[in-house]
Amino acid sequence: MKIRKAEKKDLADVARIHVEAWKSVYRGIMPDEVLDARNLDAQQIVWGEELDKGAKLYVCEQEGNIVGFASGHEVDAFHAEIDTLYFQESDRGKGYGLQMLDYMRHVLGEEKQISLWCVKENPNRTFYEANGGETGLEKTVQIGGKEIAGIQYLFEKRRK
């Protein structure tokens, strides 16, 4: 397993994993029309624009195939946020997510508090709790005319 900075050639796989993860994990949580409208071409364009803007986007490779990705950004000198962390369904539960979470904490800043937002009804959110995430704030956002509850997870800065 190898984690590396994403390149333009990776964007089709990143888009595929992102779209498939949303459709499988959020079905029944978010409106069907929102999930059904997600498509690979549009998602690939979005990720291309993010990469052009210097996004911290990383991919996880297993035997030369991209099986997951994560992205994040610095909020300020003391805080950074993981924006995405997704793996294809067949590669969940293999330990790659924890390695990617640790990697993102490292690249975003060991000395910073790291946070991320998760859909509260996401059945996979227990992953964050099992790996050191403490619940923080809660908020709701409108997606496709439906209120979706979100929950923040906080990861303490690492001691040197």
C-alpha positions in Angstrom: 0.0 0.0 0.0 1.3 3.4 -1.0 0.0 6.9 -0.3 1.1 9.7 -2.6 0.1 13.2 -3.8 -2.6 13.0 -6.5 -1.9 13.8 -10.1 -4.1 14.7 -13.0 -4.0 11.1 -14.2 -5.6 10.0 -11.0 -8.7 12.1 -11.2 -10.9 9.6 -13.0 -10.3 7.1 -10.2 -10.8 9.8 -7.5 -14.1 10.8 -9.1 -15.2 7.2 -9.5 -14.5 6.4 -5.8 -16.2 9.6 -4.7 -19.4 9.1 -6.7 -19.7 5.4 -5.8 -19.1 6.1 -2.1 -21.7 8.8 -2.0 -24.2 6.5 -3.8 -23.6 3.5 -1.5 -23.1 5.2 1.9 -25.7 8.0 1.6 -28.5 6.2 -0.1 -31.5 6.6 2.2 -29.9 9.5 4.0 -29.7 12.0 1.2 -32.4 12.5 -1.5 -32.2 10.0 -4.3 -32.2 12.8 -6.9 -29.1 14.3 -5.4 -27.2 11.0 -5.5 -28.5 10.0 -8.9 -27.4 13.3 -10.3 -23.8 12.8 -9.2 -21.7 11.7 -12.2 -18.1 10.9 -13.0 -17.5 13.6 -15.6 -18.7 16.5 -13.3 -16.9 15.1 -10.3 -13.6 14.7 -12.3 -13.9 18.4 -13.4 -14.4 19.5 -9.7 -11.3 17.5 -8.6 -9.3 18.9 -11.5 -10.2 22.4 -10.4 -9.3 21.6 -6.8 -5.9 20.2 -7.9 -5.3 23.3 -10.1 -5.9 25.4 -7.0 -3.2 23.5 -5.0 -5.5 21.2 -3.1 -3.9 18.8 -0.7 -5.3 15.7 -2.4 -3.7 12.3 -1.8 -4.4 8.8 -3.2 -4.0 5.4 -1.7 -2.6 2.8 -4.2 -2.7 -1.0 -3.7 -0.8 -3.0 -6.4 -0.9 0.0 -8.7 -4.6 0.6 -8.4 -6.1 3.6 -6.6 -8.4 2.3 -3.9 -9.1 5.5 -1.9 -8.3 9.2 -1.5 -8.3 12.0 1.0 -8.0 15.8 0.9 -7.6 18.5 3.5 -6.7 22.1 4.1 -5.1 24.3 6.8 -7.7 26.5 8.6 -5.1 28.6 10.6 -1.8 28.1 12.4 -3.4 25.8 15.0 -6.1 23.9 13.1 -6.5 21.9 9.9 -9.4 20.0 8.4 -9.8 16.8 6.5 -12.3 17.5 3.8 -12.7 14.0 2.3 -11.6 10.5 3.1 -13.2 7.8 0.9 -12.3 4.3 -0.2 -13.9 2.0 -2.7 -16.3 -0.4 -1.0 -14.2 -3.5 -1.6 -11.2 -2.0 0.2 -12.9 -0.8 3.3 -12.0 -2.6 6.5 -8.5 -3.4 5.4 -6.7 -0.8 7.4 -6.1 1.6 4.6 -8.4 4.2 6.1 -6.4 4.4 9.3 -3.2 4.7 7.4 -4.7 7.5 5.3 -6.1 9.2 8.4 -2.6 9.1 10.0 -1.0 10.3 6.8 -3.4 13.3 6.5 -2.8 14.2 10.1 0.9 14.2 9.3 0.8 16.3 6.1 -1.7 18.8 7.6 0.4 19.3 10.6 1.3 17.1 13.6 1.2 20.2 15.8 -2.3 21.2 14.8 -5.7 20.0 16.0 -7.3 18.2 13.1 -11.0 18.1 12.5 -13.4 16.7 9.9 -17.1 16.8 9.3 -19.2 13.6 8.8 -22.8 13.0 7.9 -24.3 12.1 11.3 -26.3 9.2 9.9 -23.2 7.8 8.1 -22.9 4.2 9.4 -19.1 4.4 8.8 -18.6 7.3 11.2 -17.7 4.8 14.0 -14.3 4.5 12.2 -13.5 8.0 13.4 -14.5 7.3 17.0 -12.5 4.0 17.0 -9.4 5.9 15.8 -9.3 8.8 18.3 -11.9 11.2 17.0 -13.8 13.0 19.7 -17.2 14.4 18.8 -17.4 18.2 18.5 -19.9 20.6 17.0 -23.1 19.6 15.2 -24.7 21.4 12.3 -27.3 20.8 9.6 -27.0 21.7 5.9 -29.6 21.7 3.1 -28.9 19.1 0.4 -31.5 18.7 -2.2 -34.1 20.3 -0.1 -33.5 18.0 2.9 -31.8 18.9 6.1 -28.8 16.7 6.7 -27.2 16.5 10.1 -23.5 16.7 10.3 -21.1 16.0 13.2 -17.6 17.2 13.7 -14.8 14.9 14.8 -11.7 16.4 16.5 -8.3 14.8 16.7 -5.8 16.2 19.2 -2.5 17.5 18.1 0.3 15.0 18.6 2.9 15.5 21.2 6.5 15.6 20.1 
